[in-house]
Amino acid sequence: MDRNTGNAVQKAGHGDRDDVAYLAIDIGGSGLKATVLDREESMLVDRVRVETPVPPSPDVIVEALVALVKTLPPFDRISIGFRAWSATAA
């Protein structure tokens, strides 16, 4: 996301060079976590975390992730992991 406009994917401008940066997001049942990693999967900045919104609707999750990612440095690529939700999950 562009920090100033909130539009599309923010690019660090590294392309396929060795210093490419990856935005890593974990969408968990109790927290949303994110950091920026280098090619060797080392964190370039400390992880940031917020509580997972309740109820965790797609729109609310996306809004929370946009706000969370705005605090991080530029990145080239994105990786997202998340748990499965269901209407019957407690």
Biopython code that builds the backbone (N, CA, C, O; Angstrom):
import numpy as np
from Bio.PDB.StructureBuilder import StructureBuilder

atoms = [
    (1, "MET", "N", (0.838, -1.176, 0.000)),
    (1, "MET", "CA", (0.000, 0.000, 0.000)),
    (1, "MET", "C", (0.890, 1.249, 0.000)),
    (1, "MET", "O", (1.931, 1.291, 0.655)),
    (2, "ASP", "N", (0.458, 2.241, -0.738)),
    (2, "ASP", "CA", (1.152, 3.517, -0.701)),
    (2, "ASP", "C", (0.800, 4.193, 0.616)),
    (2, "ASP", "O", (-0.375, 4.380, 0.929)),
    (3, "ARG", "N", (1.823, 4.561, 1.391)),
    (3, "ARG", "CA", (1.596, 5.152, 2.722)),
    (3, "ARG", "C", (0.731, 6.400, 2.679)),
    (3, "ARG", "O", (-0.077, 6.632, 3.578)),
    (4, "ASN", "N", (0.898, 7.199, 1.643)),
    (4, "ASN", "CA", (0.202, 8.480, 1.590)),
    (4, "ASN", "C", (-1.206, 8.373, 1.015)),
    (4, "ASN", "O", (-2.119, 9.061, 1.470)),
    (5, "THR", "N", (-1.382, 7.512, 0.016)),
    (5, "THR", "CA", (-2.677, 7.442, -0.649)),
    (5, "THR", "C", (-3.468, 6.195, -0.305)),
    (5, "THR", "O", (-4.687, 6.177, -0.475)),
    (6, "GLY", "N", (-2.792, 5.133, 0.184)),
    (6, "GLY", "CA", (-3.461, 3.870, 0.466)),
    (6, "GLY", "C", (-3.773, 3.092, -0.802)),
    (6, "GLY", "O", (-4.573, 2.157, -0.768)),
    (7, "ASN", "N", (-3.158, 3.458, -1.919)),
    (7, "ASN", "CA", (-3.428, 2.819, -3.200)),
    (7, "ASN", "C", (-2.473, 1.668, -3.494)),
    (7, "ASN", "O", (-1.284, 1.732, -3.179)),
    (8, "ALA", "N", (-3.008, 0.623, -4.097)),
    (8, "ALA", "CA", (-2.250, -0.480, -4.691)),
    (8, "ALA", "C", (-1.073, -0.946, -3.844)),
    (8, "ALA", "O", (-1.041, -0.751, -2.629)),
    (9, "VAL", "N", (-0.100, -1.573, -4.523)),
    (9, "VAL", "CA", (1.058, -2.142, -3.834)),
    (9, "VAL", "C", (2.194, -1.132, -3.840)),
    (9, "VAL", "O", (2.492, -0.521, -4.867)),
    (10, "GLN", "N", (2.809, -0.968, -2.714)),
    (10, "GLN", "CA", (3.947, -0.074, -2.563)),
    (10, "GLN", "C", (5.184, -0.804, -3.073)),
    (10, "GLN", "O", (5.403, -1.959, -2.709)),
    (11, "LYS", "N", (5.994, -0.162, -3.901)),
    (11, "LYS", "CA", (7.182, -0.802, -4.435)),
    (11, "LYS", "C", (8.431, -0.127, -3.891)),
    (11, "LYS", "O", (8.535, 1.100, -3.872)),
    (12, "ALA", "N", (9.369, -0.944, -3.452)),
    (12, "ALA", "CA", (10.638, -0.427, -2.978)),
    (12, "ALA", "C", (11.571, -0.139, -4.143)),
    (12, "ALA", "O", (12.574, 0.553, -3.973)),
    (13, "GLY", "N", (11.258, -0.656, -5.316)),
    (13, "GLY", "CA", (12.070, -0.374, -6.495)),
    (13, "GLY", "C", (13.252, -1.299, -6.663)),
    (13, "GLY", "O", (14.189, -0.967, -7.391)),
    (14, "HIS", "N", (13.239, -2.454, -6.011)),
    (14, "HIS", "CA", (14.365, -3.362, -6.083)),
    (14, "HIS", "C", (14.252, -4.388, -7.204)),
    (14, "HIS", "O", (15.262, -4.945, -7.633)),
    (15, "GLY", "N", (13.031, -4.647, -7.685)),
    (15, "GLY", "CA", (12.852, -5.629, -8.749)),
    (15, "GLY", "C", (13.365, -6.989, -8.326)),
    (15, "GLY", "O", (12.984, -7.484, -7.265)),
    (16, "ASP", "N", (14.224, -7.610, -9.129)),
    (16, "ASP", "CA", (14.753, -8.940, -8.834)),
    (16, "ASP", "C", (16.162, -8.888, -8.246)),
    (16, "ASP", "O", (16.845, -9.912, -8.213)),
    (17, "ARG", "N", (16.603, -7.746, -7.791)),
    (17, "ARG", "CA", (17.932, -7.647, -7.187)),
    (17, "ARG", "C", (17.983, -8.385, -5.871)),
    (17, "ARG", "O", (16.947, -8.792, -5.343)),
    (18, "ASP", "N", (19.169, -8.562, -5.338)),
    (18, "ASP", "CA", (19.351, -9.291, -4.087)),
    (18, "ASP", "C", (18.726, -8.597, -2.896)),
    (18, "ASP", "O", (18.448, -9.249, -1.890)),
    (19, "ASP", "N", (18.494, -7.289, -2.974)),
    (19, "ASP", "CA", (17.959, -6.570, -1.822)),
    (19, "ASP", "C", (16.440, -6.401, -1.881)),
    (19, "ASP", "O", (15.895, -5.452, -1.318)),
    (20, "VAL", "N", (15.764, -7.320, -2.561)),
    (20, "VAL", "CA", (14.306, -7.273, -2.633)),
    (20, "VAL", "C", (13.725, -7.432, -1.221)),
    (20, "VAL", "O", (14.261, -8.178, -0.402)),
    (21, "ALA", "N", (12.627, -6.723, -0.949)),
    (21, "ALA", "CA", (11.996, -6.749, 0.372)),
    (21, "ALA", "C", (10.605, -7.371, 0.268)),
    (21, "ALA", "O", (9.854, -7.094, -0.667)),
    (22, "TYR", "N", (10.278, -8.216, 1.245)),
    (22, "TYR", "CA", (8.999, -8.926, 1.268)),
    (22, "TYR", "C", (8.170, -8.475, 2.464)),
    (22, "TYR", "O", (8.660, -8.459, 3.593)),
    (23, "LEU", "N", (6.934, -8.113, 2.219)),
    (23, "LEU", "CA", (5.986, -7.855, 3.288)),
    (23, "LEU", "C", (5.416, -9.204, 3.700)),
    (23, "LEU", "O", (4.818, -9.897, 2.877)),
    (24, "ALA", "N", (5.591, -9.588, 4.957)),
    (24, "ALA", "CA", (5.068, -10.850, 5.477)),
    (24, "ALA", "C", (3.949, -10.542, 6.461)),
    (24, "ALA", "O", (4.153, -9.827, 7.442)),
    (25, "ILE", "N", (2.764, -11.084, 6.194)),
    (25, "ILE", "CA", (1.585, -10.847, 7.023)),
    (25, "ILE", "C", (1.063, -12.170, 7.553)),
    (25, "ILE", "O", (0.966, -13.146, 6.809)),
    (26, "ASP", "N", (0.728, -12.209, 8.834)),
    (26, "ASP", "CA", (0.093, -13.361, 9.460)),
    (26, "ASP", "C", (-1.255, -12.920, 9.994)),
    (26, "ASP", "O", (-1.330, -12.072, 10.883)),
    (27, "ILE", "N", (-2.314, -13.492, 9.458)),
    (27, "ILE", "CA", (-3.669, -13.176, 9.909)),
    (27, "ILE", "C", (-4.091, -14.305, 10.845)),
    (27, "ILE", "O", (-4.492, -15.380, 10.399)),
    (28, "GLY", "N", (-3.997, -14.050, 12.129)),
    (28, "GLY", "CA", (-4.311, -15.071, 13.113)),
    (28, "GLY", "C", (-5.635, -14.834, 13.801)),
    (28, "GLY", "O", (-6.255, -13.781, 13.651)),
    (29, "GLY", "N", (-6.055, -15.822, 14.550)),
    (29, "GLY", "CA", (-7.317, -15.733, 15.257)),
    (29, "GLY", "C", (-7.328, -14.692, 16.353)),
    (29, "GLY", "O", (-8.382, -14.138, 16.667)),
    (30, "SER", "N", (-6.162, -14.408, 16.951)),
    (30, "SER", "CA", (-6.110, -13.413, 18.025)),
    (30, "SER", "C", (-5.313, -12.170, 17.660)),
    (30, "SER", "O", (-5.407, -11.156, 18.352)),
    (31, "GLY", "N", (-4.521, -12.227, 16.577)),
    (31, "GLY", "CA", (-3.722, -11.069, 16.209)),
    (31, "GLY", "C", (-3.371, -11.026, 14.742)),
    (31, "GLY", "O", (-3.261, -12.059, 14.082)),
    (32, "LEU", "N", (-3.195, -9.808, 14.234)),
    (32, "LEU", "CA", (-2.685, -9.558, 12.890)),
    (32, "LEU", "C", (-1.247, -9.104, 13.060)),
    (32, "LEU", "O", (-0.978, -8.148, 13.786)),
    (33, "LYS", "N", (-0.318, -9.787, 12.394)),
    (33, "LYS", "CA", (1.091, -9.461, 12.536)),
    (33, "LYS", "C", (1.697, -9.182, 11.169)),
    (33, "LYS", "O", (1.261, -9.746, 10.165)),
    (34, "ALA", "N", (2.713, -8.303, 11.127)),
    (34, "ALA", "CA", (3.374, -8.002, 9.862)),
    (34, "ALA", "C", (4.803, -7.546, 10.118)),
    (34, "ALA", "O", (5.113, -6.968, 11.160)),
    (35, "THR", "N", (5.659, -7.818, 9.151)),
    (35, "THR", "CA", (7.028, -7.331, 9.160)),
    (35, "THR", "C", (7.517, -7.288, 7.722)),
    (35, "THR", "O", (6.807, -7.716, 6.811)),
    (36, "VAL", "N", (8.720, -6.776, 7.510)),
    (36, "VAL", "CA", (9.347, -6.782, 6.192)),
    (36, "VAL", "C", (10.605, -7.629, 6.300)),
    (36, "VAL", "O", (11.422, -7.442, 7.201)),
    (37, "LEU", "N", (10.749, -8.570, 5.360)),
    (37, "LEU", "CA", (11.862, -9.517, 5.349)),
    (37, "LEU", "C", (12.760, -9.279, 4.149)),
    (37, "LEU", "O", (12.327, -8.750, 3.126)),
    (38, "ASP", "N", (14.030, -9.682, 4.292)),
    (38, "ASP", "CA", (14.926, -9.665, 3.135)),
    (38, "ASP", "C", (14.862, -11.024, 2.441)),
    (38, "ASP", "O", (14.098, -11.897, 2.854)),
    (39, "ARG", "N", (15.650, -11.202, 1.402)),
    (39, "ARG", "CA", (15.634, -12.442, 0.613)),
    (39, "ARG", "C", (15.959, -13.678, 1.455)),
    (39, "ARG", "O", (15.492, -14.774, 1.149)),
    (40, "GLU", "N", (16.756, -13.509, 2.511)),
    (40, "GLU", "CA", (17.125, -14.633, 3.382)),
    (40, "GLU", "C", (16.129, -14.827, 4.524)),
    (40, "GLU", "O", (16.388, -15.606, 5.441)),
    (41, "GLU", "N", (15.010, -14.140, 4.479)),
    (41, "GLU", "CA", (13.939, -14.208, 5.469)),
    (41, "GLU", "C", (14.327, -13.631, 6.833)),
    (41, "GLU", "O", (13.744, -14.001, 7.852)),
    (42, "SER", "N", (15.295, -12.737, 6.853)),
    (42, "SER", "CA", (15.652, -12.009, 8.074)),
    (42, "SER", "C", (14.786, -10.762, 8.163)),
    (42, "SER", "O", (14.569, -10.080, 7.161)),
    (43, "MET", "N", (14.289, -10.463, 9.364)),
    (43, "MET", "CA", (13.452, -9.279, 9.535)),
    (43, "MET", "C", (14.276, -8.013, 9.376)),
    (43, "MET", "O", (15.340, -7.871, 9.979)),
    (44, "LEU", "N", (13.775, -7.096, 8.557)),
    (44, "LEU", "CA", (14.431, -5.805, 8.367)),
    (44, "LEU", "C", (13.962, -4.801, 9.412)),
    (44, "LEU", "O", (14.648, -3.815, 9.681)),
    (45, "VAL", "N", (12.797, -5.050, 10.000)),
    (45, "VAL", "CA", (12.228, -4.205, 11.054)),
    (45, "VAL", "C", (11.536, -5.122, 12.057)),
    (45, "VAL", "O", (11.236, -6.276, 11.749)),
    (46, "ASP", "N", (11.286, -4.607, 13.251)),
    (46, "ASP", "CA", (10.541, -5.381, 14.241)),
    (46, "ASP", "C", (9.124, -5.649, 13.756)),
    (46, "ASP", "O", (8.537, -4.848, 13.027)),
    (47, "ARG", "N", (8.594, -6.774, 14.167)),
    (47, "ARG", "CA", (7.223, -7.155, 13.839)),
    (47, "ARG", "C", (6.248, -6.187, 14.498)),
    (47, "ARG", "O", (6.478, -5.734, 15.619)),
    (48, "VAL", "N", (5.169, -5.873, 13.808)),
    (48, "VAL", "CA", (4.091, -5.058, 14.381)),
    (48, "VAL", "C", (2.864, -5.953, 14.527)),
    (48, "VAL", "O", (2.680, -6.895, 13.756)),
    (49, "ARG", "N", (2.020, -5.652, 15.526)),
    (49, "ARG", "CA", (0.872, -6.513, 15.820)),
    (49, "ARG", "C", (-0.290, -5.688, 16.350)),
    (49, "ARG", "O", (-0.106, -4.724, 17.093)),
    (50, "VAL", "N", (-1.486, -6.089, 15.951)),
    (50, "VAL", "CA", (-2.728, -5.560, 16.513)),
    (50, "VAL", "C", (-3.648, -6.749, 16.743)),
    (50, "VAL", "O", (-3.470, -7.808, 16.141)),
    (51, "GLU", "N", (-4.626, -6.568, 17.613)),
    (51, "GLU", "CA", (-5.612, -7.610, 17.860)),
    (51, "GLU", "C", (-6.453, -7.837, 16.595)),
    (51, "GLU", "O", (-6.749, -6.892, 15.863)),
    (52, "THR", "N", (-6.829, -9.080, 16.348)),
    (52, "THR", "CA", (-7.730, -9.382, 15.241)),
    (52, "THR", "C", (-9.102, -8.800, 15.561)),
    (52, "THR", "O", (-9.648, -9.065, 16.633)),
    (53, "PRO", "N", (-9.669, -8.011, 14.646)),
    (53, "PRO", "CA", (-10.994, -7.430, 14.895)),
    (53, "PRO", "C", (-12.058, -8.521, 15.090)),
    (53, "PRO", "O", (-11.979, -9.601, 14.506)),
    (54, "VAL", "N", (-13.044, -8.207, 15.922)),
    (54, "VAL", "CA", (-14.159, -9.120, 16.170)),
    (54, "VAL", "C", (-15.452, -8.374, 15.871)),
    (54, "VAL", "O", (-15.670, -7.299, 16.431)),
    (55, "PRO", "N", (-16.317, -8.901, 15.010)),
    (55, "PRO", "CA", (-16.114, -10.118, 14.228)),
    (55, "PRO", "C", (-15.125, -9.865, 13.088)),
    (55, "PRO", "O", (-15.011, -8.741, 12.601)),
    (56, "PRO", "N", (-14.421, -10.899, 12.671)),
    (56, "PRO", "CA", (-13.360, -10.732, 11.665)),
    (56, "PRO", "C", (-13.878, -10.793, 10.229)),
    (56, "PRO", "O", (-13.545, -11.716, 9.486)),
    (57, "SER", "N", (-14.689, -9.816, 9.839)),
    (57, "SER", "CA", (-15.196, -9.789, 8.465)),
    (57, "SER", "C", (-14.064, -9.382, 7.511)),
    (57, "SER", "O", (-13.116, -8.717, 7.929)),
    (58, "PRO", "N", (-14.157, -9.774, 6.242)),
    (58, "PRO", "CA", (-13.098, -9.418, 5.292)),
    (58, "PRO", "C", (-12.810, -7.919, 5.226)),
    (58, "PRO", "O", (-11.647, -7.517, 5.232)),
    (59, "ASP", "N", (-13.849, -7.090, 5.164)),
    (59, "ASP", "CA", (-13.631, -5.640, 5.067)),
    (59, "ASP", "C", (-12.914, -5.090, 6.288)),
    (59, "ASP", "O", (-12.029, -4.244, 6.159)),
    (60, "VAL", "N", (-13.284, -5.557, 7.462)),
    (60, "VAL", "CA", (-12.669, -5.078, 8.701)),
    (60, "VAL", "C", (-11.216, -5.543, 8.792)),
    (60, "VAL", "O", (-10.350, -4.787, 9.231)),
    (61, "ILE", "N", (-10.948, -6.777, 8.382)),
    (61, "ILE", "CA", (-9.575, -7.297, 8.385)),
    (61, "ILE", "C", (-8.705, -6.478, 7.429)),
    (61, "ILE", "O", (-7.590, -6.093, 7.783)),
    (62, "VAL", "N", (-9.201, -6.215, 6.236)),
    (62, "VAL", "CA", (-8.428, -5.435, 5.258)),
    (62, "VAL", "C", (-8.139, -4.042, 5.788)),
    (62, "VAL", "O", (-7.017, -3.556, 5.651)),
    (63, "GLU", "N", (-9.118, -3.393, 6.387)),
    (63, "GLU", "CA", (-8.896, -2.061, 6.958)),
    (63, "GLU", "C", (-7.807, -2.099, 8.028)),
    (63, "GLU", "O", (-6.938, -1.227, 8.062)),
    (64, "ALA", "N", (-7.849, -3.100, 8.895)),
    (64, "ALA", "CA", (-6.841, -3.214, 9.954)),
    (64, "ALA", "C", (-5.456, -3.477, 9.367)),
    (64, "ALA", "O", (-4.465, -2.931, 9.853)),
    (65, "LEU", "N", (-5.380, -4.311, 8.324)),
    (65, "LEU", "CA", (-4.085, -4.596, 7.697)),
    (65, "LEU", "C", (-3.510, -3.373, 6.991)),
    (65, "LEU", "O", (-2.303, -3.136, 7.048)),
    (66, "VAL", "N", (-4.352, -2.605, 6.334)),
    (66, "VAL", "CA", (-3.880, -1.377, 5.667)),
    (66, "VAL", "C", (-3.254, -0.445, 6.696)),
    (66, "VAL", "O", (-2.176, 0.102, 6.463)),
    (67, "ALA", "N", (-3.921, -0.258, 7.830)),
    (67, "ALA", "CA", (-3.383, 0.612, 8.884)),
    (67, "ALA", "C", (-2.075, 0.049, 9.445)),
    (67, "ALA", "O", (-1.139, 0.802, 9.711)),
    (68, "LEU", "N", (-2.011, -1.262, 9.623)),
    (68, "LEU", "CA", (-0.811, -1.904, 10.177)),
    (68, "LEU", "C", (0.381, -1.762, 9.233)),
    (68, "LEU", "O", (1.490, -1.458, 9.670)),
    (69, "VAL", "N", (0.152, -1.980, 7.949)),
    (69, "VAL", "CA", (1.230, -1.948, 6.953)),
    (69, "VAL", "C", (1.781, -0.537, 6.743)),
    (69, "VAL", "O", (2.946, -0.380, 6.378)),
    (70, "LYS", "N", (0.966, 0.481, 6.967)),
    (70, "LYS", "CA", (1.425, 1.862, 6.796)),
    (70, "LYS", "C", (2.598, 2.194, 7.712)),
    (70, "LYS", "O", (3.334, 3.145, 7.447)),
    (71, "THR", "N", (2.784, 1.429, 8.781)),
    (71, "THR", "CA", (3.872, 1.696, 9.720)),
    (71, "THR", "C", (5.191, 1.072, 9.279)),
    (71, "THR", "O", (6.223, 1.304, 9.910)),
    (72, "LEU", "N", (5.173, 0.286, 8.208)),
    (72, "LEU", "CA", (6.359, -0.467, 7.776)),
    (72, "LEU", "C", (7.061, 0.195, 6.597)),
    (72, "LEU", "O", (6.463, 1.002, 5.885)),
    (73, "PRO", "N", (8.341, -0.150, 6.390)),
    (73, "PRO", "CA", (9.076, 0.412, 5.250)),
    (73, "PRO", "C", (8.591, -0.182, 3.924)),
    (73, "PRO", "O", (7.834, -1.152, 3.917)),
    (74, "PRO", "N", (9.029, 0.402, 2.805)),
    (74, "PRO", "CA", (8.631, -0.088, 1.480)),
    (74, "PRO", "C", (8.991, -1.560, 1.269)),
    (74, "PRO", "O", (9.910, -2.085, 1.898)),
    (75, "PHE", "N", (8.252, -2.211, 0.376)),
    (75, "PHE", "CA", (8.457, -3.628, 0.071)),
    (75, "PHE", "C", (8.183, -3.850, -1.407)),
    (75, "PHE", "O", (7.580, -3.011, -2.076)),
    (76, "ASP", "N", (8.639, -5.006, -1.907)),
    (76, "ASP", "CA", (8.465, -5.340, -3.318)),
    (76, "ASP", "C", (7.419, -6.418, -3.545)),
    (76, "ASP", "O", (6.703, -6.407, -4.546)),
    (77, "ARG", "N", (7.342, -7.353, -2.598)),
    (77, "ARG", "CA", (6.447, -8.503, -2.749)),
    (77, "ARG", "C", (5.722, -8.758, -1.441)),
    (77, "ARG", "O", (6.126, -8.276, -0.383)),
    (78, "ILE", "N", (4.632, -9.533, -1.531)),
    (78, "ILE", "CA", (3.799, -9.783, -0.353)),
    (78, "ILE", "C", (3.578, -11.274, -0.168)),
    (78, "ILE", "O", (3.354, -12.001, -1.135)),
    (79, "SER", "N", (3.643, -11.729, 1.081)),
    (79, "SER", "CA", (3.295, -13.098, 1.448)),
    (79, "SER", "C", (2.320, -13.023, 2.618)),
    (79, "SER", "O", (2.588, -12.354, 3.615)),
    (80, "ILE", "N", (1.176, -13.721, 2.489)),
    (80, "ILE", "CA", (0.152, -13.671, 3.534)),
    (80, "ILE", "C", (-0.238, -15.087, 3.934)),
    (80, "ILE", "O", (-0.492, -15.941, 3.085)),
    (81, "GLY", "N", (-0.281, -15.320, 5.244)),
    (81, "GLY", "CA", (-0.779, -16.583, 5.771)),
    (81, "GLY", "C", (-1.956, -16.289, 6.678)),
    (81, "GLY", "O", (-1.948, -15.293, 7.402)),
    (82, "PHE", "N", (-2.977, -17.150, 6.648)),
    (82, "PHE", "CA", (-4.119, -16.928, 7.524)),
    (82, "PHE", "C", (-4.797, -18.248, 7.845)),
    (82, "PHE", "O", (-4.718, -19.217, 7.090)),
    (83, "ARG", "N", (-5.461, -18.255, 8.982)),
    (83, "ARG", "CA", (-6.212, -19.420, 9.409)),
    (83, "ARG", "C", (-7.571, -19.400, 8.740)),
    (83, "ARG", "O", (-8.028, -18.358, 8.269)),
    (84, "ALA", "N", (-8.205, -20.541, 8.701)),
    (84, "ALA", "CA", (-9.553, -20.623, 8.131)),
    (84, "ALA", "C", (-10.572, -20.231, 9.176)),
    (84, "ALA", "O", (-10.482, -20.649, 10.330)),
    (85, "TRP", "N", (-11.538, -19.431, 8.776)),
    (85, "TRP", "CA", (-12.635, -19.057, 9.667)),
    (85, "TRP", "C", (-13.890, -19.757, 9.187)),
    (85, "TRP", "O", (-14.046, -20.035, 7.998)),
    (86, "SER", "N", (-14.773, -20.037, 10.115)),
    (86, "SER", "CA", (-16.085, -20.554, 9.734)),
    (86, "SER", "C", (-17.131, -19.956, 10.665)),
    (86, "SER", "O", (-16.814, -19.459, 11.745)),
    (87, "ALA", "N", (-18.366, -20.013, 10.230)),
    (87, "ALA", "CA", (-19.449, -19.456, 11.027)),
    (87, "ALA", "C", (-19.622, -20.205, 12.341)),
    (87, "ALA", "O", (-20.193, -19.664, 13.288)),
    (88, "THR", "N", (-19.139, -21.439, 12.411)),
    (88, "THR", "CA", (-19.297, -22.246, 13.632)),
    (88, "THR", "C", (-18.054, -22.225, 14.507)),
    (88, "THR", "O", (-18.068, -22.791, 15.600)),
    (89, "ALA", "N", (-16.968, -21.580, 14.050)),
    (89, "ALA", "CA", (-15.733, -21.538, 14.850)),
    (89, "ALA", "C", (-15.949, -20.696, 16.094)),
    (89, "ALA", "O", (-16.592, -19.647, 16.049)),
    (90, "ALA", "N", (-15.408, -21.163, 17.194)),
    (90, "ALA", "CA", (-15.567, -20.428, 18.453)),
    (90, "ALA", "C", (-14.407, -19.487, 18.656)),
    (90, "ALA", "O", (-14.357, -18.778, 19.661)),
]
sb = StructureBuilder()
sb.init_structure("model")
sb.init_model(0)
sb.init_chain("A")
sb.init_seg("    ")
for serial, (resi, resn, name, xyz) in enumerate(atoms, 1):
    if name == "N":
        sb.init_residue(resn, " ", resi, " ")
    sb.init_atom(name, np.array(xyz, "f"), 0.0, 1.0, " ", f" {name:<3s}", serial, name[0])
structure = sb.get_structure()
